Amino acid sequence: MLVDLGQISLEVSYIDGTKLESVANKYTFVWRKSVEKNKAKLEAKIRFILEQIEEGIAQDRDNGEQEQAPEIDSEELKERIKKLNESNKFDKKVNKAEFKALKELEKHQEKLEEYEQKLAMLGDRNSYSKTDTDATFMRMKEDAMNNGQTKPGYNVQIGTENQYITNFGIYSNPTDTTTLNSFISLHYARFGSLPKLICADSGYGSHENYKFLEQNGIQAFVKFPYFHKEQKRSYKQNGFLVDNLFYNPKGDFYICPIGQRLSKIDKKRTTSSTGFISNIDIYKAENCQGCPLRGRCHKSKDNRIIQVNHDLLAYKAKVRERLTSEQGLYHRSKRPIEPEAVFGQMKFNKQYKRFRHKGFSKVQMDFALFAMAFNIQKLWKNMATNLKKVCLTFYLPIFTLMHSFELKNIYKRRFKEQIA
Ligand code: SF4
């Protein structure tokens, strides 16, 4: 409807994210580290009890066959306990100690199952809330106690155009970088097309994202970390920085400030948390011994080594050119009054700082309703403003003219009356 009314084109998307608190209490946390630590302790206890029981059984056995200790897995442990119970070697009166150990094992099996369930619930997250298991503990901007306490919440990503919310996504991952690909896919799923241009802050500037955007024909006005820093004179004039070293693409080597060659010695592959693989080239200076600039150049005891991702550098060069162009300056100046303004409206004017529901699907419904209401109000305001403009430019002069004629007639009449 907004497209039909000419309010938005769906071709531009200004993207940003914010954290919204879950309705869950902040003391309902489950941390991956503590679950893993406690699980490891429990496994050690189980292993110890099993070894003791196994030993007892092995001694009783005529053939002396030793069964292998089972893997510490709640299902297998359950099976194992069942077999031990069936073996009739754990009589409450005769083998008191063994019987006690078996009962203890049964309790541990339940606890182990609980830990496994918690780990499954965590997935690739580091925490979740007991009362809203889809919520993850993250740092919020609104930190009343100023102690950096984490609270259960969701990472809400929005895409805006003319301050209308055109796309949104709810994530449990607190970092914006890894949400972009899925967020753009959501845009496609909703509208059947991709935006032609996106503008976002440096939190989204990664190798994976640049590649994804280029492959999908989306113009990226997305800053990268250090974008502002590298514009400064002090950065540009620092000849020791990798970005400022001279590179010879033909010979594939760098030249350091003193004129020595840094030759390629190796390459490696790095994999991001999302599984994206980057190729890194490693270069090493021939001899840094006795170099007068060494103190300013590097701190390594050996010769200087640098690691370069050439693909990323190429993407950065393209993005830099785009961001510093006239169009880039326009979009960069517009970005703070697009999603940022919507977040301001949302959190402070409308006090929408916390979800009212639990779980991903309900939280999505919660935000979708908010976004629709927000857009309707925005449309109403825009229409009212347009109406006002029309009134001021068209009807007001006519009204003023008519009014002045009326006044003229009144005075004329009065003047005639006075003469008479
Ligand atoms: S320390 Fe090594 S890399 Fe740095 S300027 Fe001197 S020779 Fe070149």
Residues whose N, C-alpha, C, O or C-beta is under 5 A from the ligand:
A	BS01	SF4	C256 P257 I258 Q260 A285 N287 C288 C291 L293 R294 C297 R304
